[in-house]
């Protein structure tokens, strides 16, 4: 694939959009809660490799396939943070594959 999962620029880390339509065993995930959880777990692997954590997030952008999935996504998303939540934009749009319900990208800062 012609992109990086994350790029460091000074004290900033920028992630590419991450999805989670399949679990670790390769099984298809079909609910917004399951896909959001897997997306965040996939992001965590990238953040760990870049030496940052969700606590370092300053901005997140969430892309949803369906507006009605906002509540379910938000419920799962919130569980990955402590008290400091990043600024966030949420957009409803078509995604690259019909099976993908959510995609999340982040900007993180670590001194």
WOMO-V456225 format. One line per field, one symbol per residue. ss: DSSP state (@ for helix, = for strand, . for the rest). phi: phi as a letter, one per 20 degrees, with the letter a starting at -180 (. if undefined). burial: b if it has 9 or more other C-alpha atoms within 8 Angstrom, else e. A space follows every 10 residues. Layout:
ss: ???
phi: ???
burial: ???
//
This chain:
ss: .....====. .====..=.. .=.....=.. .@@@@@@@@@ @@@@@@@@@@ ...@@@==== ====..@@@@ @@@@@@@@.. ......==== ==........ .========. .
phi: .ebdfbcecm eecddffdcb ecefenffdd dfffffffff fffgfffgfe mccgfefdbc cdddfcgfeg ffffffggfe cefeeffbdc cdafdfcffe dbcccbcccc f
burial: eeeeebebee ebbbbbbbbb bbbeeeeebe ebbbbbbbbb ebbbebbbeb ebbbbbbbbb bbbbbbeebb ebbebbbeee beeebeeeee ebeebeeeeb bbbbbbbbbe e
//
